[in-house]
């Protein structure tokens, strides 16, 4: 980084990253609590980062410290000697109470709020490290130690992450040799390649991929749209071979709908389909969200976004919750910087890169209309409707079959009734297939508890999911040997 950040810039980035994260927290109580307690925790993070560097604390750090607060919260006031003493006597960083609640909510709802918070912590801590214009090895080491501790708590609770956490070491500033100019930011070093790779499996044919698409539960309109798009591309190719004119065509897509409706699954299939008909050279899918594109301090977002795009060239870049990139429209917003890098690459690699952006319907419309470049490149919309109760039951049956579990008639009846009720009572937090998977995994856990207590266990017992297993997974309590009657919405 060439210049240290200003206190105003530190405050802007801090507030925007915290505010964006709060919007992703589904639990209202946790959201309020985090908004109330975040400032205290992150000010403690700043003290730990500055202590780890071992460098002098200047009077300017007082302004940085006082810049770390959310709008509406009272700004802290600290004197220079007080800040120096706090940094020198830093006792260590304890796990905040709100992180324990995050994990508890994730365990119940099957969410990943706690895992996303770890990435937020890394970005915020690196922001504090960067106020002097550089990130040191000591600062990065401190950040990684705290992130590792938080990750271990998630692992202990069985909360799996969707992707590898951020590594603060990737952002360490490399000091050049004398006379070589100013400080330089290191770029992430790729992991060593494996000595031997397993033989590649034969690539699926177009017919096999279309059959896989047809095998997806529900999504009839989306399936028809995908097939129509593939036909359009195939005929376009035939016209080109015959020397006929072809109109301009953008293959970038907007997927709109609620979570758990199969958007990622369809995107992965589309990448393979595009490869099968020769549109893409590789056909891989690279999935990312705002945290995977936007860094927490100046000079890193363009590098981070470019690295992700480079991995996606030859395939599909799938940006989930893409609206978070433009939720703040300040002149120097780093989400906007990521969008500009994205648009440039969509133009530079228009023959071998397809971008699919996804998210809630209303928010995605705002995202596309936020930038003329986005509007011109994203003109095809696929709408993913919520799964109904019968479709959710079919998904549940499929999960049972694929994993070697059986349902008798009573269990099937209960599952169908429960999932129909789940659909009928859905609210803004309805997770579609994700809720079905959570129900399936809870059912398997309840079945395991029951089977483990049996004296004799055969194959049939290991496979059978009973109605009682499903009722316990649904949270029904039993009194006097009679299951309580389920209440309505």
ZIFEN-V147296 format. One record per residue. N is the residue number from 0. RES is the residue in one letter. SS is DSSP state (helix for helix, strand for strand, loop for the rest). OMEGA is omega in whole degrees, -180 to 180 (NA if undefined). NEAR is the number of other C-alpha atoms within 8 Angstrom. Layout:
# ZIFEN-V147296
{{N | RES | SS | OMEGA | NEAR} {N | RES | SS | OMEGA | NEAR}}
This chain:
# ZIFEN-V147296
{{0 | X | loop | -175 | 11} {1 | X | loop | -175 | 6} {2 | X | loop | 175 | 6} {3 | X | loop | 178 | 10} {4 | X | loop | 174 | 11} {5 | X | loop | 176 | 8} {6 | X | helix | 179 | 9} {7 | X | helix | 179 | 7} {8 | X | helix | 176 | 8} {9 | X | helix | 180 | 15} {10 | X | helix | -178 | 11} {11 | X | helix | -179 | 8} {12 | X | helix | 180 | 10} {13 | X | helix | -176 | 12} {14 | X | helix | -177 | 11} {15 | X | helix | 180 | 9} {16 | X | helix | 178 | 10} {17 | X | helix | -179 | 9} {18 | X | helix | 178 | 8} {19 | X | helix | 179 | 10} {20 | X | helix | -178 | 10} {21 | X | helix | -180 | 10} {22 | X | helix | -179 | 7} {23 | X | loop | -178 | 7} {24 | X | loop | -175 | 10} {25 | X | loop | -176 | 7} {26 | X | loop | -174 | 7} {27 | X | helix | -180 | 7} {28 | X | helix | 178 | 6} {29 | X | helix | -179 | 11} {30 | X | helix | 179 | 11} {31 | X | helix | -178 | 8} {32 | X | helix | 180 | 9} {33 | X | helix | 178 | 10} {34 | X | helix | -179 | 9} {35 | X | helix | -172 | 7} {36 | X | helix | -175 | 9} {37 | X | helix | -176 | 8} {38 | X | helix | -179 | 11} {39 | X | helix | -178 | 7} {40 | X | helix | -176 | 9} {41 | X | helix | 172 | 11} {42 | X | helix | 175 | 10} {43 | X | helix | 176 | 9} {44 | X | helix | -180 | 10} {45 | X | helix | 179 | 12} {46 | X | helix | -179 | 11} {47 | X | helix | 180 | 13} {48 | X | helix | -178 | 14} {49 | X | helix | 177 | 14} {50 | X | helix | -177 | 11} {51 | X | helix | -178 | 9} {52 | X | helix | 179 | 10} {53 | X | loop | -180 | 6} {54 | X | loop | -179 | 6} {55 | X | loop | 175 | 4} {56 | X | loop | -178 | 7} {57 | X | loop | 179 | 7} {58 | X | loop | 180 | 7} {59 | X | helix | 180 | 6} {60 | X | helix | 177 | 8} {61 | X | helix | 179 | 12} {62 | X | helix | 178 | 9} {63 | X | helix | -179 | 12} {64 | X | helix | -179 | 9} {65 | X | helix | 178 | 11} {66 | X | loop | -176 | 11} {67 | X | loop | 174 | 12} {68 | X | loop | 179 | 13} {69 | X | loop | 178 | 8} {70 | X | loop | -179 | 5} {71 | X | loop | 175 | 4} {72 | X | loop | 179 | 6} {73 | X | loop | 180 | 5} {74 | X | loop | 179 | 7} {75 | X | loop | 178 | 6} {76 | X | loop | -177 | 5} {77 | X | loop | 179 | 8} {78 | X | loop | -178 | 7} {79 | X | helix | -178 | 9} {80 | X | helix | 178 | 6} {81 | X | helix | 180 | 8} {82 | X | helix | 178 | 10} {83 | X | helix | 179 | 9} {84 | X | helix | -180 | 8} {85 | X | helix | 180 | 9} {86 | X | helix | -178 | 11} {87 | X | helix | -177 | 7} {88 | X | loop | -177 | 6} {89 | X | loop | -174 | 9} {90 | X | loop | -174 | 4} {91 | X | loop | -175 | 5} {92 | X | loop | 179 | 8} {93 | X | loop | 179 | 4} {94 | X | loop | -177 | 7} {95 | X | loop | -180 | 7} {96 | X | helix | -177 | 6} {97 | X | helix | 178 | 10} {98 | X | helix | 175 | 9} {99 | X | helix | 179 | 9} {100 | X | helix | 176 | 9} {101 | X | helix | -178 | 11} {102 | X | helix | 179 | 13} {103 | X | helix | 178 | 8} {104 | X | helix | 179 | 11} {105 | X | helix | -180 | 13} {106 | X | helix | -179 | 11} {107 | X | helix | -172 | 7} {108 | X | helix | -177 | 7} {109 | X | loop | -178 | 9} {110 | X | loop | -180 | 8} {111 | X | loop | -179 | 10} {112 | X | helix | -178 | 11} {113 | X | helix | 178 | 11} {114 | X | helix | 178 | 11} {115 | X | helix | 179 | 8} {116 | X | helix | 179 | 9} {117 | X | helix | 176 | 12} {118 | X | helix | 177 | 11} {119 | X | helix | 179 | 12} {120 | X | helix | -179 | 9} {121 | X | helix | -179 | 14} {122 | X | helix | -180 | 11} {123 | X | helix | 180 | 11} {124 | X | helix | 177 | 13} {125 | X | helix | 175 | 16} {126 | X | helix | 180 | 11} {127 | X | helix | 179 | 11} {128 | X | helix | -172 | 14} {129 | X | helix | -176 | 12} {130 | X | helix | 177 | 12} {131 | X | helix | 177 | 8} {132 | X | loop | -179 | 10} {133 | X | loop | 174 | 12} {134 | X | loop | -176 | 12} {135 | X | loop | 175 | 10} {136 | X | helix | -179 | 9} {137 | X | helix | 179 | 8} {138 | X | helix | 180 | 14} {139 | X | helix | 179 | 14} {140 | X | helix | 177 | 10} {141 | X | helix | -179 | 11} {142 | X | helix | -178 | 13} {143 | X | helix | 179 | 12} {144 | X | helix | 179 | 8} {145 | X | helix | 179 | 9} {146 | X | helix | 179 | 11} {147 | X | helix | 179 | 8} {148 | X | helix | 178 | 8} {149 | X | helix | 179 | 10} {150 | X | helix | 180 | 10} {151 | X | helix | 177 | 8} {152 | X | helix | 177 | 8} {153 | X | helix | 179 | 13} {154 | X | helix | -180 | 9} {155 | X | helix | 180 | 7} {156 | X | loop | -180 | 8} {157 | X | loop | 180 | 7} {158 | X | loop | -175 | 13} {159 | X | loop | 178 | 7} {160 | X | loop | 179 | 7} {161 | X | loop | 179 | 4} {162 | X | loop | -178 | 4} {163 | X | loop | 179 | 5} {164 | X | loop | 178 | 6} {165 | X | loop | 178 | 6} {166 | X | loop | -177 | 8} {167 | X | helix | -180 | 12} {168 | X | helix | 180 | 9} {169 | X | helix | -174 | 9} {170 | X | helix | 180 | 13} {171 | X | loop | 178 | 13} {172 | X | strand | 180 | 12} {173 | X | strand | 178 | 8} {174 | X | loop | -179 | 7} {175 | X | loop | 176 | 10} {176 | X | loop | -178 | 5} {177 | X | loop | 178 | 5} {178 | X | loop | -177 | 5} {179 | X | loop | 179 | 6} {180 | X | loop | -175 | 6} {181 | X | loop | -179 | 7} {182 | X | loop | 179 | 11} {183 | X | strand | 178 | 9} {184 | X | strand | -180 | 9} {185 | X | loop | 174 | 9} {186 | X | loop | -178 | 7} {187 | X | loop | 178 | 6} {188 | X | loop | -179 | 5} {189 | X | loop | 178 | 4} {190 | X | loop | -179 | 4} {191 | X | loop | 180 | 4} {192 | X | loop | 178 | 4} {193 | X | loop | -178 | 5} {194 | X | loop | -179 | 4} {195 | X | loop | 177 | 4} {196 | X | loop | 178 | 5} {197 | X | loop | 179 | 4} {198 | X | loop | -178 | 4} {199 | X | loop | 177 | 4} {200 | X | loop | 178 | 4} {201 | X | loop | -178 | 4} {202 | X | loop | -180 | 4} {203 | X | loop | 179 | 7} {204 | X | loop | 178 | 7} {205 | X | helix | -180 | 9} {206 | X | helix | 179 | 6} {207 | X | helix | 180 | 8} {208 | X | helix | 177 | 12} {209 | X | helix | 176 | 10} {210 | X | helix | 177 | 8} {211 | X | helix | 176 | 8} {212 | X | helix | 180 | 10} {213 | X | helix | -178 | 7} {214 | X | loop | 178 | 6} {215 | X | loop | -179 | 7} {216 | X | loop | 177 | 7} {217 | X | loop | 175 | 6} {218 | X | loop | -175 | 9} {219 | X | helix | 180 | 6} {220 | X | helix | 180 | 7} {221 | X | helix | 179 | 10} {222 | X | helix | 180 | 10} {223 | X | helix | 179 | 8} {224 | X | helix | 179 | 9} {225 | X | helix | -179 | 9} {226 | X | helix | 178 | 9} {227 | X | helix | 179 | 8} {228 | X | helix | 178 | 8} {229 | X | helix | 178 | 10} {230 | X | helix | 179 | 8} {231 | X | helix | -179 | 8} {232 | X | helix | -180 | 8} {233 | X | helix | -180 | 9} {234 | X | helix | 177 | 8} {235 | X | helix | 178 | 9} {236 | X | helix | 179 | 8} {237 | X | helix | 178 | 8} {238 | X | helix | 179 | 11} {239 | X | helix | 179 | 10} {240 | X | helix | -179 | 7} {241 | X | loop | 179 | 6} {242 | X | loop | 180 | 6} {243 | X | loop | 179 | 7} {244 | X | loop | 177 | 6} {245 | X | loop | -180 | 7} {246 | X | loop | 176 | 4} {247 | X | loop | -177 | 4} {248 | X | loop | 174 | 4} {249 | X | loop | -179 | 7} {250 | X | loop | 176 | 6} {251 | X | loop | -170 | 11} {252 | X | strand | 172 | 12} {253 | X | strand | 176 | 13} {254 | X | strand | -177 | 13} {255 | X | strand | 179 | 13} {256 | X | strand | -178 | 13} {257 | X | loop | 178 | 14} {258 | X | loop | 174 | 11} {259 | X | loop | -178 | 10} {260 | X | loop | 173 | 13} {261 | X | loop | -176 | 9} {262 | X | helix | -180 | 10} {263 | X | helix | 179 | 7} {264 | X | helix | 180 | 7} {265 | X | helix | 178 | 9} {266 | X | helix | 179 | 12} {267 | X | helix | 178 | 11} {268 | X | helix | 179 | 10} {269 | X | helix | 178 | 9} {270 | X | helix | 179 | 14} {271 | X | helix | 179 | 11} {272 | X | helix | 177 | 13} {273 | X | helix | 178 | 12} {274 | X | helix | -177 | 13} {275 | X | helix | -179 | 10} {276 | X | loop | 172 | 8} {277 | X | loop | -180 | 7} {278 | X | loop | -178 | 9} {279 | X | loop | -176 | 13} {280 | X | loop | -176 | 9} {281 | X | loop | 178 | 7} {282 | X | loop | 178 | 13} {283 | X | loop | 175 | 11} {284 | X | strand | 174 | 12} {285 | X | strand | -176 | 11} {286 | X | strand | -176 | 8} {287 | X | strand | 171 | 11} {288 | X | loop | -176 | 10} {289 | X | helix | -176 | 13} {290 | X | helix | 179 | 9} {291 | X | helix | -179 | 10} {292 | X | helix | -172 | 12} {293 | X | loop | 176 | 14} {294 | X | loop | -174 | 12} {295 | X | loop | 179 | 12} {296 | X | loop | -170 | 11} {297 | X | loop | 174 | 9} {298 | X | loop | -174 | 7} {299 | X | loop | -175 | 10} {300 | X | helix | -179 | 15} {301 | X | helix | 178 | 11} {302 | X | helix | -177 | 9} {303 | X | helix | 180 | 12} {304 | X | helix | -179 | 14} {305 | X | helix | 180 | 10} {306 | X | helix | 179 | 8} {307 | X | helix | -179 | 11} {308 | X | helix | 179 | 11} {309 | X | helix | 178 | 7} {310 | X | helix | -175 | 7} {311 | X | helix | -179 | 13} {312 | X | loop | -174 | 10} {313 | X | loop | -178 | 11} {314 | X | loop | -176 | 17} {315 | X | strand | 170 | 17} {316 | X | strand | -177 | 14} {317 | X | strand | -178 | 14} {318 | X | strand | 180 | 13} {319 | X | strand | -178 | 11} {320 | X | loop | -175 | 11} {321 | X | helix | -179 | 14} {322 | X | helix | 179 | 11} {323 | X | helix | 179 | 10} {324 | X | helix | -177 | 12} {325 | X | helix | -179 | 11} {326 | X | loop | 174 | 8} {327 | X | loop | -171 | 9} {328 | X | loop | 176 | 7} {329 | X | loop | -175 | 5} {330 | X | loop | -176 | 4} {331 | X | loop | -178 | 6} {332 | X | loop | -177 | 9} {333 | X | helix | 173 | 10} {334 | X | helix | 177 | 12} {335 | X | helix | 177 | 11} {336 | X | helix | 178 | 11} {337 | X | helix | 179 | 14} {338 | X | helix | -180 | 9} {339 | X | helix | 177 | 8} {340 | X | helix | 179 | 11} {341 | X | helix | -179 | 11} {342 | X | helix | 179 | 10} {343 | X | helix | -180 | 8} {344 | X | helix | 176 | 10} {345 | X | helix | 177 | 11} {346 | X | helix | -177 | 7} {347 | X | helix | -176 | 6} {348 | X | loop | -173 | 9} {349 | X | loop | -180 | 9} {350 | X | loop | -177 | 6} {351 | X | loop | 176 | 11} {352 | X | loop | 176 | 14} {353 | X | strand | -179 | 11} {354 | X | strand | 174 | 11} {355 | X | strand | 177 | 13} {356 | X | strand | -173 | 12} {357 | X | strand | 176 | 15} {358 | X | strand | 179 | 15} {359 | X | loop | -172 | 11} {360 | X | helix | -176 | 10} {361 | X | helix | -177 | 6} {362 | X | helix | 179 | 9} {363 | X | helix | 176 | 14} {364 | X | helix | 177 | 8} {365 | X | helix | -179 | 9} {366 | X | helix | -177 | 13} {367 | X | helix | -176 | 10} {368 | X | loop | -178 | 9} {369 | X | loop | -174 | 8} {370 | X | loop | -180 | 8} {371 | X | helix | 178 | 7} {372 | X | helix | 177 | 7} {373 | X | helix | -179 | 11} {374 | X | helix | -176 | 10} {375 | X | helix | -176 | 7} {376 | X | helix | -179 | 8} {377 | X | loop | -179 | 12} {378 | X | loop | 176 | 10} {379 | X | loop | -174 | 8} {380 | X | strand | 173 | 9} {381 | X | strand | -180 | 10} {382 | X | strand | -180 | 10} {383 | X | strand | -180 | 13} {384 | X | loop | 175 | 8} {385 | X | loop | 172 | 8} {386 | X | loop | 175 | 12} {387 | X | loop | -176 | 8} {388 | X | helix | -179 | 13} {389 | X | helix | 179 | 10} {390 | X | helix | 177 | 10} {391 | X | helix | 177 | 14} {392 | X | helix | 178 | 12} {393 | X | helix | 177 | 9} {394 | X | helix | 179 | 11} {395 | X | helix | 177 | 11} {396 | X | helix | 179 | 8} {397 | X | helix | 178 | 8} {398 | X | helix | 178 | 10} {399 | X | helix | -178 | 12} {400 | X | helix | -178 | 9} {401 | X | helix | -176 | 7} {402 | X | loop | 174 | 6} {403 | X | loop | 177 | 7} {404 | X | loop | -179 | 11} {405 | X | strand | 178 | 9} {406 | X | strand | 174 | 11} {407 | X | loop | -175 | 9} {408 | X | helix | -180 | 6} {409 | X | helix | 179 | 9} {410 | X | helix | 178 | 13} {411 | X | helix | 180 | 10} {412 | X | helix | 180 | 8} {413 | X | helix | -180 | 11} {414 | X | helix | -180 | 11} {415 | X | helix | -179 | 11} {416 | X | helix | -177 | 8} {417 | X | helix | -177 | 9} {418 | X | helix | 173 | 13} {419 | X | helix | 179 | 13} {420 | X | helix | 177 | 11} {421 | X | helix | 180 | 9} {422 | X | helix | -178 | 10} {423 | X | helix | -177 | 8} {424 | X | loop | -174 | 7} {425 | X | loop | 176 | 8} {426 | X | loop | -176 | 5} {427 | X | loop | 179 | 4} {428 | X | loop | -179 | 6} {429 | X | loop | -173 | 9} {430 | X | loop | 178 | 10} {431 | X | loop | -176 | 13} {432 | X | helix | 177 | 12} {433 | X | helix | 177 | 9} {434 | X | helix | 178 | 10} {435 | X | helix | 179 | 12} {436 | X | helix | 178 | 10} {437 | X | helix | 178 | 10} {438 | X | helix | 178 | 10} {439 | X | helix | -178 | 11} {440 | X | helix | 176 | 8} {441 | X | helix | 179 | 9} {442 | X | helix | 178 | 13} {443 | X | helix | 179 | 10} {444 | X | helix | 179 | 8} {445 | X | helix | 178 | 12} {446 | X | helix | 180 | 11} {447 | X | helix | 177 | 8} {448 | X | helix | -178 | 8} {449 | X | helix | -177 | 9} {450 | X | helix | -179 | 10} {451 | X | helix | -179 | 6} {452 | X | loop | -180 | 6} {453 | X | loop | 178 | 7} {454 | X | loop | -180 | 4} {455 | X | loop | -177 | 4} {456 | X | loop | 175 | 8} {457 | X | loop | -177 | 6} {458 | X | helix | -179 | 6} {459 | X | helix | 179 | 6} {460 | X | helix | -180 | 8} {461 | X | helix | -176 | 9} {462 | X | helix | -169 | 9} {463 | X | strand | 167 | 10} {464 | X | strand | -177 | 14} {465 | X | loop | 177 | 11} {466 | X | helix | 178 | 11} {467 | X | helix | 176 | 7} {468 | X | helix | -178 | 13} {469 | X | helix | 179 | 14} {470 | X | helix | 177 | 10} {471 | X | helix | 178 | 11} {472 | X | helix | 179 | 11} {473 | X | loop | 178 | 8} {474 | X | loop | 178 | 6} {475 | X | loop | 177 | 10} {476 | X | loop | 178 | 7} {477 | X | strand | 178 | 8} {478 | X | strand | 179 | 7} {479 | X | loop | 177 | 4} {480 | X | loop | 180 | 5} {481 | X | strand | 177 | 6} {482 | X | strand | 177 | 8} {483 | X | loop | 178 | 8} {484 | X | loop | 180 | 4} {485 | X | loop | 177 | 5} {486 | X | loop | 179 | 4} {487 | X | loop | -178 | 4} {488 | X | loop | NA | 5}}
